[in-house]
Amino acid sequence: MVLLSGGLDSTTVATHAVRQGHEVRALSIGYGQRHVRELQSARAVAERLGIELAVVDASFYGGLASFSSLTSHSVPLPENRDPGAMAADIPNTYVPLRNTFFVTLAAAALESWLLDAIERRGNAPATLEGAIFVGANAIDYSGYPDCRPEFYQAITEVIRLGSKVGAAYGVPIRIEAPIITMSKADIVRYGADIGAPLELTWSCYAGLDRPCGACDSCELRAAGFAAAGISDPALAVR
């Protein structure tokens, strides 16, 4: 199960999962964010990769996790910040416990898939395992606490303890974060090397017709492509 936002990172990870030969499904979540432009990209990426995509309407979440510039227009987006400023604090683009919520939804979908295989189709539990692929990155990121390896280690144990497939059948559900220690430039290079459809991706927080070029996500993306020595193909097609 791939958490697919339609951005550079998750698209690279989705392509990675497909190239590894896994049976892949993807999950995209409308969580009440200030724009849904990224979901258009997620649909396009899933279609290009030939994977089944479920788009979940969880728009209520934005009302609960309301103190964030990604869920509320009353909280201004940070703009034109240098990398030092981005690394100095946790910015207001952090959405309270968003990745905890996302991983929980992905785990529920994946566990249902596994339980169907065991209890309806008769697969032996010992022959099964599951993985949630996430595009988290702990190097060139905006300081989010839920993008760190220790967060994913902890929530993996929560899933094991709290799931039927873990408690009753001993089926492991791993969290795979293959780009978590890569720089943004390394992600760009890797995505290009494995044929990820980077031209379909969307990273901008503003959700305009074209990327704003000023938000943290746009600046990190531009710096990554520049450091990789690769032109951003998404800009060429817009």
KENU-418473 format. One record per residue (C-alpha): residue number from 1; z, x, y. Coordinates in Angstrom, 2 decimals. Layout:
# KENU-418473
(NUM; (Z; X; Y));
...
END
This chain:
# KENU-418473
(1; (0.00; 0.00; 0.00));
(2; (-1.15; 1.59; 3.27));
(3; (0.37; 0.59; 6.59));
(4; (-2.81; 0.53; 8.65));
(5; (-2.51; 0.20; 12.42));
(6; (-6.12; 1.07; 13.18));
(7; (-5.11; 4.31; 14.89));
(8; (-6.10; 7.90; 14.23));
(9; (-3.11; 8.75; 12.05));
(10; (-3.02; 5.71; 9.79));
(11; (-6.80; 5.74; 9.37));
(12; (-6.66; 9.37; 8.23));
(13; (-3.86; 8.48; 5.79));
(14; (-5.75; 5.44; 4.45));
(15; (-8.80; 7.60; 3.83));
(16; (-6.59; 10.20; 2.14));
(17; (-5.18; 7.55; -0.22));
(18; (-8.66; 6.29; -1.11));
(19; (-9.99; 9.81; -1.68));
(20; (-7.08; 10.50; -4.04));
(21; (-8.33; 7.69; -6.29));
(22; (-5.41; 5.29; -5.86));
(23; (-5.81; 1.55; -6.17));
(24; (-5.34; 0.83; -2.48));
(25; (-4.47; -2.22; -0.44));
(26; (-3.68; -2.16; 3.26));
(27; (-1.30; -4.08; 5.49));
(28; (-1.64; -4.54; 9.25));
(29; (1.02; -6.29; 11.29));
(30; (0.78; -8.28; 14.47));
(31; (4.33; -7.78; 15.68));
(32; (4.10; -9.34; 19.15));
(33; (2.66; -6.19; 20.70));
(34; (1.25; -6.40; 24.22));
(35; (-2.31; -6.30; 22.87));
(36; (-3.96; -6.72; 19.47));
(37; (-6.96; -4.48; 20.10));
(38; (-5.68; -2.12; 17.42));
(39; (-5.94; -4.88; 14.79));
(40; (-9.69; -5.09; 15.39));
(41; (-9.90; -1.40; 14.52));
(42; (-7.74; -1.89; 11.42));
(43; (-10.13; -4.56; 10.13));
(44; (-13.14; -2.33; 10.81));
(45; (-11.51; 0.67; 9.10));
(46; (-10.53; -1.35; 6.01));
(47; (-14.05; -2.74; 5.73));
(48; (-15.59; 0.73; 6.03));
(49; (-13.23; 2.12; 3.37));
(50; (-13.77; -0.87; 1.10));
(51; (-10.09; -1.75; 0.77));
(52; (-8.40; -5.15; 0.79));
(53; (-6.53; -5.79; 4.03));
(54; (-3.79; -8.33; 4.75));
(55; (-3.10; -8.97; 8.43));
(56; (0.39; -10.39; 8.85));
(57; (1.40; -12.55; 11.80));
(58; (4.91; -11.36; 12.65));
(59; (4.58; -12.06; 16.36));
(60; (8.15; -13.31; 16.51));
(61; (9.29; -9.71; 16.13));
(62; (8.16; -8.79; 19.62));
(63; (10.60; -11.33; 21.03));
(64; (13.45; -9.77; 19.10));
(65; (12.48; -6.15; 19.75));
(66; (11.86; -6.97; 23.38));
(67; (13.01; -3.83; 25.17));
(68; (9.85; -1.82; 24.74));
(69; (6.75; -1.32; 26.84));
(70; (4.73; -2.15; 23.71));
(71; (6.24; -5.63; 23.37));
(72; (6.98; -6.55; 26.99));
(73; (4.77; -6.38; 30.07));
(74; (7.93; -6.20; 32.19));
(75; (8.66; -2.71; 30.84));
(76; (6.11; -0.29; 32.35));
(77; (4.15; 2.08; 30.14));
(78; (4.88; 5.75; 30.80));
(79; (1.78; 7.51; 32.06));
(80; (0.48; 11.00; 32.88));
(81; (3.37; 12.81; 31.21));
(82; (3.12; 16.41; 30.05));
(83; (4.06; 17.29; 26.44));
(84; (7.42; 18.66; 27.54));
(85; (8.38; 15.35; 29.11));
(86; (7.24; 13.46; 26.00));
(87; (9.44; 15.62; 23.78));
(88; (12.49; 15.40; 26.04));
(89; (13.58; 11.88; 25.17));
(90; (12.81; 8.73; 23.22));
(91; (10.38; 6.84; 25.49));
(92; (10.32; 3.12; 26.13));
(93; (7.24; 2.84; 23.91));
(94; (9.73; 2.99; 21.03));
(95; (9.95; -0.49; 19.47));
(96; (13.46; -1.13; 18.10));
(97; (13.49; -0.59; 14.31));
(98; (9.76; -1.25; 14.05));
(99; (9.11; 1.18; 11.22));
(100; (12.11; -0.15; 9.30));
(101; (10.59; -3.62; 9.59));
(102; (7.08; -2.42; 8.71));
(103; (8.18; -0.47; 5.64));
(104; (10.23; -3.47; 4.47));
(105; (7.18; -5.75; 4.70));
(106; (4.99; -3.22; 2.91));
(107; (7.64; -2.76; 0.19));
(108; (7.87; -6.52; -0.34));
(109; (4.11; -6.80; -0.75));
(110; (3.98; -3.79; -3.04));
(111; (6.90; -4.95; -5.16));
(112; (5.24; -8.34; -5.59));
(113; (2.08; -6.57; -6.75));
(114; (4.11; -4.54; -9.26));
(115; (6.11; -7.53; -10.50));
(116; (2.88; -9.43; -11.09));
(117; (1.62; -6.52; -13.18));
(118; (4.83; -6.44; -15.24));
(119; (5.85; -10.08; -15.59));
(120; (2.52; -11.88; -15.52));
(121; (0.03; -9.34; -16.86));
(122; (2.35; -7.57; -19.29));
(123; (2.00; -4.01; -18.09));
(124; (4.66; -1.62; -19.36));
(125; (6.95; -0.57; -16.48));
(126; (6.80; 3.04; -17.61));
(127; (3.06; 3.08; -16.86));
(128; (3.49; 1.94; -13.27));
(129; (4.52; 3.42; -9.98));
(130; (4.01; 2.41; -6.38));
(131; (3.61; 4.17; -3.09));
(132; (3.67; 3.15; 0.54));
(133; (1.41; 5.38; 2.62));
(134; (2.43; 5.76; 6.28));
(135; (0.83; 7.60; 9.17));
(136; (4.10; 8.91; 10.54));
(137; (4.07; 12.27; 12.29));
(138; (7.10; 14.32; 13.28));
(139; (5.30; 17.10; 15.18));
(140; (2.96; 15.81; 17.91));
(141; (4.66; 12.47; 18.46));
(142; (6.63; 10.69; 21.15));
(143; (10.14; 11.38; 19.90));
(144; (10.55; 8.26; 17.76));
(145; (13.54; 8.54; 15.39));
(146; (11.75; 6.47; 12.74));
(147; (8.94; 9.02; 12.39));
(148; (11.17; 11.74; 10.93));
(149; (11.25; 12.82; 7.27));
(150; (14.95; 12.00; 6.95));
(151; (14.27; 8.38; 7.93));
(152; (11.71; 8.01; 5.14));
(153; (13.98; 9.72; 2.63));
(154; (16.76; 7.26; 3.44));
(155; (14.62; 4.13; 3.35));
(156; (13.09; 5.19; 0.04));
(157; (16.59; 5.07; -1.46));
(158; (17.22; 1.67; 0.14));
(159; (14.06; 0.32; -1.52));
(160; (15.09; 1.74; -4.89));
(161; (18.54; 0.18; -4.69));
(162; (17.42; -3.15; -3.27));
(163; (14.32; -3.94; -5.33));
(164; (13.95; -5.62; -8.69));
(165; (11.35; -3.13; -9.84));
(166; (13.78; -0.33; -9.07));
(167; (16.98; -1.92; -10.36));
(168; (15.64; -3.74; -13.43));
(169; (12.54; -1.81; -14.43));
(170; (13.05; 1.69; -13.04));
(171; (9.63; 1.66; -11.40));
(172; (9.60; 4.12; -8.51));
(173; (8.28; 3.21; -5.08));
(174; (7.58; 6.38; -3.13));
(175; (6.83; 6.71; 0.54));
(176; (3.93; 9.05; 1.12));
(177; (3.62; 10.57; 4.59));
(178; (0.91; 13.20; 4.09));
(179; (0.49; 14.09; 7.77));
(180; (4.13; 14.07; 8.79));
(181; (4.28; 17.85; 9.38));
(182; (0.75; 18.26; 10.77));
(183; (-0.07; 18.87; 14.41));
(184; (-2.37; 16.33; 16.04));
(185; (-5.16; 18.92; 15.92));
(186; (-4.59; 19.39; 12.18));
(187; (-4.76; 15.61; 11.69));
(188; (-8.06; 15.46; 13.57));
(189; (-9.50; 18.29; 11.47));
(190; (-8.25; 16.80; 8.22));
(191; (-9.54; 13.34; 9.10));
(192; (-12.95; 14.77; 9.91));
(193; (-12.99; 16.87; 6.72));
(194; (-12.29; 13.89; 4.43));
(195; (-14.70; 11.57; 6.21));
(196; (-12.19; 9.25; 7.86));
(197; (-14.00; 6.76; 10.15));
(198; (-12.38; 8.15; 13.28));
(199; (-15.03; 6.54; 15.47));
(200; (-13.54; 3.13; 14.60));
(201; (-9.97; 3.99; 15.56));
(202; (-7.93; 2.88; 18.57));
(203; (-4.86; 4.68; 19.90));
(204; (-4.39; 3.48; 23.50));
(205; (-1.21; 1.59; 24.31));
(206; (-2.83; -0.29; 27.22));
(207; (-5.38; -2.26; 25.19));
(208; (-8.15; -2.28; 27.82));
(209; (-11.89; -2.26; 27.16));
(210; (-11.74; 1.53; 27.03));
(211; (-8.79; 3.87; 26.39));
(212; (-6.77; 4.32; 29.57));
(213; (-6.50; 8.09; 29.15));
(214; (-3.07; 8.14; 30.78));
(215; (-0.56; 6.73; 28.26));
(216; (1.28; 9.07; 25.90));
(217; (-0.86; 8.05; 22.94));
(218; (-4.13; 8.69; 24.78));
(219; (-2.88; 12.06; 26.00));
(220; (-1.72; 13.17; 22.54));
(221; (-5.00; 12.06; 21.02));
(222; (-7.11; 13.84; 23.64));
(223; (-5.07; 17.03; 23.26));
(224; (-5.47; 16.88; 19.48));
(225; (-9.24; 16.56; 19.59));
(226; (-9.48; 19.28; 22.22));
(227; (-7.32; 21.69; 20.21));
(228; (-9.36; 20.93; 17.08));
(229; (-12.59; 21.65; 18.95));
(230; (-14.02; 18.27; 18.00));
(231; (-15.39; 15.58; 20.32));
(232; (-13.63; 12.24; 19.96));
(233; (-16.23; 10.03; 18.24));
(234; (-14.46; 6.85; 19.33));
(235; (-15.28; 7.62; 22.95));
(236; (-18.95; 8.12; 22.13));
(237; (-19.37; 4.64; 20.70));
(238; (-17.73; 2.74; 23.56));
END
